[in-house]
Amino acid sequence: MNAVKYYRIKSGMSQRDLDRRAGIHSVLMMENTDPDSAAYHISSEDYIAISSVLGVSVDELYRTDLPKIVET
């Protein structure tokens, strides 16, 4: 599972909440684009902002081995 989505759901935030708190507009793209894709152009500043809001390291946001969780 995508780490941004995983930690966002674990924190109880919606995509919109995370965008607002991090001051960005790219959570949807981060959650739905393969990081190895040529279309993947998320700035390091966005990752830093999200990691700060979620309380995890930027490296942690690149993990792909996290279990799937259901958004409620």
C-alpha positions, 0 to 999 in steps of 0.5 A, spaced: 500 500 500 502 507 498 505 509 504 502 516 504 495 513 504 497 508 509 499 514 514 494 519 512 488 513 514 492 511 520 492 519 522 484 519 521 485 525 515 482 525 509 486 527 503 483 534 503 485 535 510 492 533 509 492 537 503 490 543 507 494 542 513 500 541 509 499 547 505 499 543 498 495 540 493 498 533 491 496 528 496 491 525 491 496 524 486 501 522 491 496 516 493 494 514 486 501 515 482 506 509 481 513 513 484 517 509 478 512 512 473 515 518 468 508 522 470 510 522 477 513 529 479 512 530 486 516 536 489 521 534 495 518 540 499 511 536 498 514 530 501 517 534 507 510 538 508 506 531 509 512 528 513 511 533 518 504 533 518 503 525 519 509 525 524 513 520 519 520 521 516 520 522 508 523 515 507 518 512 510 513 515 505 516 511 500 515 505 503 511 500 499 511 494 503 505 497 508 499 492 509 492 495 506 488 498 511 480 500 510 478 508 510 472 509 514 
